[in-house]
Amino acid sequence: MFRRVFLIVGLLVAVVAALGFRSVDWFLLKTSLRHKFPKVEWISTSELADWLANKRRSAPVLLDVRTPEEWNVSHLPGARRVEPNASAENAAAGLSKETPIVTYCAVGYRSGEVAERLRAAGFTNVHNLEGSIFQWANEHRPLVRNNERVSQVHPYNSFWGRLVNDDVRAALKK
């Protein structure tokens, strides 16, 4: 018994050492979000980047589900901001139920809630961005502010901001 526990603990230590704490944090977060929102479809950052680059395919509507303070630091090009507590009707105002929509926030929780509301309201082509803007920024994908390219993202707070790489984490205003 002791040998088995020792082996499992040793294996966990080796995984954390190999991947780093941030990778483990991301793994646990993504697993938790998929469990919290089982009816939500997810799209990876690389899948979204490929979709946006494909000129033969209609781009999705990008819904940024963050606060104005977060939005004002940076957002994905072409995104529109919606309040985190927005109803499906307000979040997708003017869109048909078949419009491709990708929601995102800092890590995926707030956007998961909006994606869930959209799906419940009958929107059929809704995806939540896995890793949301934090992962997007960590991968040095395009971010804008006032239509100009920027490289930093709002860290939401000091707890969640630890998931953002130092080179893309904007300073929190005090």
N, C-alpha and C positions, 0 to 999 in steps of 0.2 A: 504494500500500500504506500509506504513512505517513498519507495523508489518511483512509483507512478506519479505521485504528487511532485516529487523533485524533478522528474522528467518534464512534466507539463509546465512547471514554473520556469525551468531552464529554457524550454522551447519558447515560451512567451517573452522571456528576457531577450532571447536571440532575435525574435521577430521585431521587437521594439528597437533593439540595437541596430538591426539591419535597415528597418524602414524609418526609424525616427519617430518621436512622439507625435509630430504633426500628421504623419501618414496614418497612425493609429487613430488619432482624433478624427480625421476625415472619414476613415472607414466606419467608426462608430457612429458619427453624425449621419452619414448617408444611409447606413442600415436603419437607424432610428427613424429617419424621415420616410423611408420607404415603408416602414411598419406603420407609422402614423398616418400616411396617406396612401393606402393600398390601391385605391381606384385611380390614382393619378398616373398618367404616363410620363416618363422621364426622358429627357434628351441630354446627351453628353455635350460638353463644350466643343469637342471636335466635330460631332455630328451637326451642331448648330453652325459652326464656322463653315463647314462644307456646304450646308444648305444656303447660307447667306452668300457664299462665293459662286454658287451655281446660277448663272444668268438665265438658264432655261427653265428654272423652277421659280414659282412665285414665292417671294420672301414672306416669312410669317410676320404677324404683328407682334412686336416685342412689348410686353407689359412689365414695366419696372415697378415693383411693389415695395417701394421704400419711402422714407420720409423726404421732405424737400431738402433737408440738410444733407442727406446722403446723395440724393440726385444732383445737387449743386456741386458736389466734388467731381463726380463722373457718372456716366451711364453708357450703355451700349449704343452705338450709332443707330439712329432711327427709332429708338425706343420712345414710348410714351409712358409717363408716370401715372400711376393710379394709387389711391390711398390704400393702405394695407387692409382696412376694414370695408372697402368698397363692395357694394353688391355686384352680382354678376352683370346686371343690366348697366350699371354705371361703369364698371371696369371695361366692358366690351361695347360701349355705346356706339351705335352705327355699324356694327359688324354683323355679318350673317352668321348663323349657327355653324356653318361649314368652314368659316375662315380659319386658316391655320394660325394658332396663337401659341407663343412661348412666354411663360411667366418666369420672372426671376426676382430675387431680392438679394440679401447678403449671402445667406447660406442655403436657402431653400424652404424655410419654414413658412414665412408670410406668403411667399408666392405659391407654396403648396396649398395653403388655405384658399387663396383666390382661384387656383386651378381647380380645386375640388368644387368650389361654388359654381364656376363656369360649367363644369361637366354636369353638375346636378341641374343646372338651368337649361341643359340641352345642347351646349356647345360640344361638337363632336371631334374637333381636331385641336385639342389642347395638350400642351406638354409643359412640364416644369423643368427648368434648366438645372441639371445635377451639379451641385457645387456652386451654383448661381454666380453672382458677379465676383465673389472672392476667388473662385477657381479660375474664372475667365481672366481676371487681372493677374493672378499668379502665373498664368501661361503666357502673359504678355500679349494678349489679344487686344483688339482695338477698343479704346475707351474715348469718350468725348465729353467736353464741357463747352457749352456755347458754340457748338459745331467745330471746335478745335480739338485736335488730338491731345490727350493727356495720358499720363501713365500711372496715376495713383487712384486709389479707391478709398472711400470712407470706411473705417474699420467697425462701424456700428457702436461698439464699446470695447473696453480693454479685454474682456473675456473672449468675445468672438473674434476680435481683431488679431488674436494670436494665430488664427488660421490664415492670415494674410502675410505674404512674404514681406520682409522689411523694405525691399526696394519699391514696393507698390502700395504700402500702407501710408495713407495721409495721416497727419497729426490730428488728434482729437482736440477740438477747441474747448478751452476750460471756461 
